[in-house]
């Protein structure tokens, strides 16, 4: 089981690092590259650089609120 946990942790770390690298390159380096360069076809337009993290943050906040609310309702039913 320990090997499987390490493999999952390594995979999650690799995915997080690749997403961080992609986003950093997209937001910080890409604006300084000419707009007709071929590298621009691998990235979304710059507007999405703000929209994607905002949408992910709102989705995470909603998920946390619903989870906390569900746990509070479940614990209230156990007391009654």
N, C-alpha and C positions, 0 to 999 in steps of 0.2 A: 504494500500500500504506500509506503514511503516513496518508492520510485515513481509511482503514478502521480503523487502529489508534487514531487519535484518537477516532473515533466509538465504538468499543468501550470505550475508556477513559472517555469521557463518559457512556456508558450505565451502566457499572459504578459510576461515581461517583454518578450520579443515583439508582440503585437503593440504594446504600449509604446515601446521605443520607436517602432516604425511609424506609428501614427504621429508621435511627437516630432519626429524628423520630417515627415511629409508636411505637417502643418507649419512648422518653423520655416522650412524652405519656401512654402507657398506664401506665407505672410511677410517674411523678412527679406528674402533674397529675390523672389520673383518680380517684385515691382522695379527692380533695378536692371532687369533683363529686357532687351528690346522686345516689343510686342509681336514682331514677325518671326521671332525665334521659334524653332520647332518644339522647345520644351513646354511652351504654353499649351499645347494640345493635351498634355497629361494632367492639367489642373483645371478646376472649375473657375468661373469668373470670381474676381475679388470680392464681390458682394456677398458671396457665400462664405467667405472667411469669417464674417461676423454672424451670419444667420445660422450656420451649423452649430457653433458652440452655444449660442443663445437657445436654440431649439433643444439641444441636448441638456442644457441646464434646467430649462423649464420642465422637460420630461422627467428628469431625475428628481426635481423638487416635487412634482405631482406624485410620482411613485412613492417617495418618502412620506408624503402627507397621507396618501391612501393607506400605506402600510401601517403607519402609526395609528391612524383612525381605526383600522381593522383590528389591531391589537388592543386598543382601548375598548372597543365594543365587545370583543371576545372576553376580555378580563372582567368587564362589567357584568356580562351574563353569568360568569362563573360565581361571582359574589352573591348574586340574587338567587 
